[in-house]
Amino acid sequence: MPSPTEGYDAQLNAIKSLVAEDPGRVAQVVKEWINTDE
């Protein structure tokens, strides 16, 4: 993953490639974020 100091586009592209490689894992992480924010 790009560091927080890198551009938004670089971070977004890294996330897109991660979703393409392992969508199930990304979905699980998002579910955990949603459950944590409640």
C-alpha positions in Angstrom: 0.0 0.0 0.0 1.2 3.5 -0.7 2.0 5.7 2.3 -0.3 8.4 3.5 2.0 11.0 2.0 1.5 9.6 -1.5 -1.2 11.0 -3.7 -4.8 10.0 -3.5 -4.6 8.5 -7.0 -1.8 6.2 -6.0 -3.7 5.0 -2.9 -6.9 4.5 -5.0 -5.0 2.5 -7.6 -3.5 0.3 -4.9 -6.9 -0.4 -3.5 -8.3 -1.2 -6.9 -5.6 -3.7 -7.6 -6.1 -5.3 -4.2 -9.8 -5.6 -4.9 -9.1 -7.2 -8.2 -6.7 -9.7 -6.6 -8.7 -10.7 -3.6 -12.3 -9.2 -3.5 -13.3 -11.5 -0.6 -10.6 -10.3 1.7 -11.5 -6.7 0.8 -15.1 -7.3 1.5 -14.3 -8.8 4.9 -12.1 -5.8 5.8 -14.9 -3.4 4.9 -17.4 -5.3 7.0 -15.1 -5.1 9.9 -14.7 -1.3 9.4 -18.5 -0.9 9.3 -19.0 -3.0 12.5 -16.2 -1.1 14.3 -17.8 2.3 13.5 -21.1 1.5 15.0 
